[in-house]
């Protein structure tokens, strides 16, 4: 996380540095991004950079934290405000909102895509962020079980882990097979995944035994 000196800067200067970092990481990914270029883009002395951040990794993790919190706030708001909907209707709304977010600022999507392509870094990041994401999905699954939407045999922890793994795998498939895939094609793939999950986990009138 940034040093206290960064948060003591004016909002305008903080935003300029952050925008420069987002541009650089979106274009080049973490490994190929350069502090010198971030400094140039943000028009700050290089010495000042190290007054605000420990290193490039420190800044990158801060950018990831902003992206993650933005997504989690969006997903949490949807989960809270759509409790009358089914689990999978809620997931579909989350997918649409996530795609809209990517359309509004493609740079954030590019950073996420490049992160998925860097497995060691992705694994490190997941250790930090996956638990709270899993908790949100678990909450959805439990709600589905409580209202009788999902089969009794569905295990919330296992289901949330599988949903997260499926989404990550689909993200990797989209990234590797289509350079700059259009939003509509991505939307269709994600919604197809949710249909697949819904078919497998929903309660059936003739299958209360869970077999």
MOFENGI-V769539 format. One record per backbone hydrogen bond with DSSP energy under -1.0 kcal/mol. NH is the residue of the N-H (numbers start at 1). CO is the residue of the C=O. E is the energy in kcal/mol with one decimal. If there is no record, write none. Layout:
nh->NH co->CO e->E
nh->NH co->CO e->E
//
This chain:
nh->3 co->52 e->-3.1
nh->6 co->3 e->-1.4
nh->7 co->3 e->-1.0
nh->8 co->4 e->-1.1
nh->9 co->6 e->-1.3
nh->14 co->10 e->-2.5
nh->15 co->11 e->-2.4
nh->16 co->12 e->-1.9
nh->17 co->13 e->-2.2
nh->18 co->14 e->-2.5
nh->19 co->15 e->-2.8
nh->20 co->16 e->-1.9
nh->21 co->17 e->-2.2
nh->22 co->18 e->-2.6
nh->23 co->19 e->-2.4
nh->24 co->20 e->-2.2
nh->25 co->21 e->-2.9
nh->26 co->22 e->-2.4
nh->27 co->23 e->-1.9
nh->28 co->24 e->-2.2
nh->29 co->25 e->-2.2
nh->38 co->34 e->-1.9
nh->39 co->35 e->-2.8
nh->40 co->36 e->-2.2
nh->41 co->37 e->-2.8
nh->42 co->38 e->-2.1
nh->44 co->39 e->-1.6
nh->49 co->45 e->-1.2
nh->50 co->46 e->-1.0
nh->51 co->48 e->-1.2
nh->52 co->48 e->-1.1
nh->53 co->49 e->-2.4
nh->59 co->55 e->-1.6
nh->60 co->56 e->-2.7
nh->61 co->57 e->-2.8
nh->62 co->58 e->-1.4
nh->63 co->59 e->-2.2
nh->64 co->60 e->-2.6
nh->65 co->61 e->-2.2
nh->66 co->62 e->-1.9
nh->67 co->63 e->-2.3
nh->68 co->64 e->-3.1
nh->69 co->65 e->-2.6
nh->70 co->66 e->-2.1
nh->71 co->67 e->-2.2
nh->72 co->68 e->-2.9
nh->73 co->69 e->-2.5
nh->74 co->70 e->-1.8
nh->75 co->71 e->-2.7
nh->76 co->72 e->-2.9
nh->77 co->73 e->-2.2
nh->78 co->74 e->-1.9
nh->79 co->75 e->-2.5
nh->80 co->76 e->-2.4
nh->81 co->77 e->-2.4
nh->82 co->78 e->-1.2
nh->85 co->82 e->-1.7
nh->90 co->86 e->-2.3
nh->91 co->87 e->-2.1
nh->92 co->88 e->-2.0
nh->93 co->89 e->-1.9
nh->94 co->90 e->-2.1
nh->95 co->91 e->-2.3
nh->96 co->92 e->-2.4
nh->97 co->93 e->-2.5
nh->98 co->94 e->-2.6
nh->99 co->95 e->-2.5
nh->100 co->96 e->-2.3
nh->101 co->97 e->-2.3
nh->102 co->98 e->-2.0
nh->103 co->99 e->-2.3
nh->104 co->100 e->-2.2
nh->105 co->101 e->-1.7
nh->108 co->105 e->-1.3
nh->110 co->106 e->-2.3
nh->111 co->107 e->-2.3
nh->112 co->108 e->-2.0
nh->113 co->109 e->-2.6
nh->114 co->110 e->-2.6
nh->115 co->111 e->-1.9
nh->116 co->112 e->-2.2
nh->117 co->113 e->-1.4
nh->118 co->115 e->-1.1
nh->122 co->118 e->-2.9
nh->123 co->119 e->-3.0
nh->124 co->120 e->-1.6
nh->125 co->121 e->-2.4
nh->126 co->122 e->-2.6
nh->127 co->123 e->-1.5
nh->129 co->125 e->-2.3
nh->130 co->126 e->-2.7
nh->133 co->129 e->-1.4
nh->134 co->130 e->-3.1
nh->135 co->131 e->-2.1
nh->136 co->132 e->-1.5
nh->137 co->133 e->-1.9
nh->138 co->134 e->-3.0
nh->139 co->135 e->-2.2
nh->140 co->136 e->-1.7
nh->141 co->137 e->-2.5
nh->142 co->138 e->-3.0
nh->143 co->139 e->-2.0
nh->144 co->140 e->-2.2
nh->145 co->141 e->-2.1
nh->146 co->142 e->-2.9
nh->147 co->143 e->-2.1
nh->148 co->145 e->-1.2
nh->149 co->144 e->-2.0
nh->150 co->144 e->-1.6
nh->151 co->201 e->-2.5
nh->154 co->151 e->-1.4
nh->159 co->155 e->-3.2
nh->160 co->156 e->-2.4
nh->161 co->157 e->-2.0
nh->162 co->158 e->-2.4
nh->163 co->159 e->-2.6
nh->164 co->160 e->-2.3
nh->165 co->161 e->-2.3
nh->166 co->162 e->-3.0
nh->167 co->163 e->-2.4
nh->168 co->164 e->-2.3
nh->169 co->165 e->-2.5
nh->170 co->166 e->-2.6
nh->171 co->167 e->-2.4
nh->172 co->168 e->-2.2
nh->173 co->169 e->-2.3
nh->174 co->170 e->-2.7
nh->175 co->171 e->-2.5
nh->176 co->172 e->-2.7
nh->177 co->173 e->-2.0
nh->178 co->174 e->-1.5
nh->181 co->178 e->-1.0
nh->186 co->182 e->-1.8
nh->187 co->183 e->-2.9
nh->188 co->184 e->-2.2
nh->189 co->185 e->-1.8
nh->190 co->186 e->-2.5
nh->191 co->187 e->-2.6
nh->192 co->188 e->-2.0
nh->193 co->189 e->-1.9
nh->194 co->190 e->-2.0
nh->195 co->191 e->-2.2
nh->196 co->192 e->-2.0
nh->197 co->193 e->-2.3
nh->198 co->194 e->-2.8
nh->199 co->195 e->-2.4
nh->200 co->196 e->-1.6
nh->201 co->197 e->-2.0
nh->202 co->198 e->-2.1
nh->203 co->149 e->-2.6
nh->207 co->204 e->-2.0
nh->210 co->207 e->-1.0
//
